[in-house]
């Protein structure tokens, strides 16, 4: 079953690459894919995720323009994320988990689009972010409907709002008082979505990992003399990576950390 979700992720990953490009160019996402250089329509057999990239030897069949490694990497990443989501949420015999898995796939797809877009353009697309926030809010209310909880923090509608509110205030402060030199305002809006997805206290681990991974990456770039202390880096990718780790591996990571003491 995980293989099916992985293959499905490859297909959706190919679509997400198109979404990223066409949001930037304000094109409709319904048209056929085409080469950016020669504008020729890509044949269906040249549009098979990962495989076509290899068979074409990383070049357009018509004009010979090199195909970016972004395309197969995003396809593979999406496949892995979808397989992890299926492993965590999907149970074939339980139809309720089908809906839960489907919504999580939609939210993960939005995060992946933001991840790529911010890397390429240093910007978070509101066209993707705000519909995802609305979906996450509705989904949390659905998860709580008719359920009995021992504590209020088990309610995702409460936990998610508290996590997103706290994270937003922290990032808003960083952005406002630094005049967006330390953190962009787009990141403050992004953590609203991340808080709704993770809830409390998982958001703490997600943010901690984001800052830790971002710091390590920045130090490496400075050491390689590709960046300096004044250089800006897109932070949304680190936030999203931290979110995925907290979503899939919260218990093992926290257990390992507490085991150190």
N, C-alpha and C positions, 0 to 999 in steps of 0.2 A: 504493500500500500504506500509506503514511503517513497518508493521509486516512482509511482504514479504522480505523487505530489511534486517530486523533484522534476519530472519531465514537464508537468504542467507549469511549474515555476520557470523553466527554460523558455517556454512559449510566452508567458506573461512578461518575463524579463525583456524579451525582444520588443514587446509592445511598449514597455516602460521607457525603453531607449527612444522610441518614436515620440512618446508623450513629452519627454524632456526637450527634445529638439523642437517640437512643434509649439510648445508653450512659448519658447523663446522667439520663434518666428511668427507667432500668432496664426499658424495654419490650423486647419481642421484636422482632427486626429483620425478621421474616417477615410481619408484618401490612401491610395496605394503608396508603399514605401518607394523612395527614389534615391539615387546617388546625389549627394550634395554638390559634387563637382560637375558632372555632365547632365544631371537632372533626368537621366533615363530611368524608367520604371524598373524596379528590381524584380526579376522573375521569381516565381514561387519557389523553385528549386534552389535559388540562390539566397533564400530567406529562411532556411532551416537553422534554428538556433545552434550556435557553436560549430556544427558540422560544416555548414556552408562557408564559414569563416576560414576553416582549415583547408577545405577543398579548393577555394578560390585563391589560396596562398596569400591571404590578407589584402587582396586587391579587388577593385571593381572589375567585373567582367568586360564592361564596355570601354572604360577610359583608362583603366589601370591605376586609378587613384587608390592610395593605401587606405584600408579600412581601419579605423581606430580600434585599439584593444579594449576600449570602453565597452563595446558591444558584447563580445563573448564573456567578459568579466562580469558585467551586470547580469547577463543571462544565468551564469553559474551561481552568482551570489543569490539571485532570486530563487533559483532552484533549491539551494541549501536552506534558505530561510523558510520556504514553503514546507520542506520536508520536516524541519524542526517544529513548525507550527502544527503539522499533522501529528507528529509524535507526541506533542504536549496536549492537544485538544481533541483530536479526532478519534471517535470510536464508531466503527462501522454499524454496530448493532443499536446505537443510540442516536436517533435522528436529531435530537436537540444539539448534539455536538457538531452536526453538519453546519447548522446556522452559526454557531460560535466560531467554528473554524473558518467559515466563509467571511465573517466580519473581520476576524483577525487578519486574514489574507488581504482584505481590502485596506485595512489600516497599515499593514506592513508594506503594501505596494505604495501607499502614499508616502511613507517614510523613505522608501528606496528612491522615489522620484525626487524628494527633497534632498536626500543624500547626494545624488548625482548632480542635481541642479546647482547646489551650493558649491560643490567642488569646481564645477565648470564656470559658474558665473558670479560666485560670491553673493548669492541672493537666494532668499527663500520664497518660492512661488505661492502667493496667497490663494491662487486659483485651486491649489491642491490642499494647502494647510487648513483653511477654514471649513470646507466641507468635511474633512477628516475629523476636525474637532467636534462638529455637530454630530457626526456619526458615532464618535466615541461617547459623547454625552447620552445619546439615545440608547446605545448599547449597554452602558452601565445601568441605566434605569431598567432596561429589560432583564439584566442579570439579577437585579434585586427584587423584581416583581414576584410577589407571592412567597418570598423566602423568609425564613425565620433565622435571625442571627443572634449569637450570644453577646457580641460586642458591636458597637456602631462602626468600628474600623473594618469589619468584615463586609460592610455594605460598600460596593464599588462606587455608588452614586455619591457617597460621603467621602470615602477614602480618596477617590479620584479627584474630587473638587478640592479637597484639602491639599493633596499633593501638588496639583497643578497651580493652585493659588499661592502656596508657599514658594514653589519654584519660580513662578512668574514674578513675585515681589522681589526675590533675590536677584534675578537676572535684570529686571527692570531697573533696580537700583544701580547695578553695575553699569548698565548702558546709559542711564540718565546722568549720573554724577561724573562719568568719564566722557560724556558727550560722544558716546559710541566708539571710543578708542579701545576700551577693554572688551566690550561685548556689544554686538549689534542688537537693535531692537527686534529684529526678526527672530533672533534666538530666544528672546523673552516670550514671544508669542508661540514659538515652537514648543517650549517646555510645558505650555498649557496642554498640548496634545500628549506629550510624553507622560505627564502626571496623570492624565485620564486613563492612559493605557496601563501604566504600572501601579498606580495607587500608592498608598502609604503602607510600609516604609520602603518599598522597592525603589521609589524615586530617588532616595538617598544614595543607594548603591549605583544607580544609573548615572547620577550626576558626578559622584566620586570617580567612577571609572572614566567618564568623559574627560574630566580635568586631568586625571592621571595619564591617560593615553595621549591626550593633546599635549601635555607637558613633555612627555618622553619623545613624541614625534617632533616637537619644536626643537628640543635639545639636539636631536639627531641632525636636523636640517641646519642648525647653527654650526654644529661640529663639522658638517660637510661644506660649510660656507655657502650654502644655497639660500639661507635666510639670515637676517640679523635680528637684534632685539626689537627693532622698530617695525619689522615686517608683520603683516596681517595674515592670518590663516582662517579659512572658513571653519567655524566651530560646529555647525550643524552635523557634519559627518561624525564627529567624536560623540556628540550627544546621542545620535542614533545608534552608533555602535555600542555605547554604554547601555542604552535602553534595551537592545537585543540581548546583551549579556545578562542584564538584570531580569529580563523576562524569562529567559530559558534556563539560567544557571544561578538564580538567587540563592537557593538553599545550599548548594555545594560551595559557592564562594563564601557565603557568610559562615558556614560550618568550618571551612578551612581557616578563615580568619580568626574565629573564636578559638579554634584549636591551637593557635599560636600562643595563647595565654593559658 
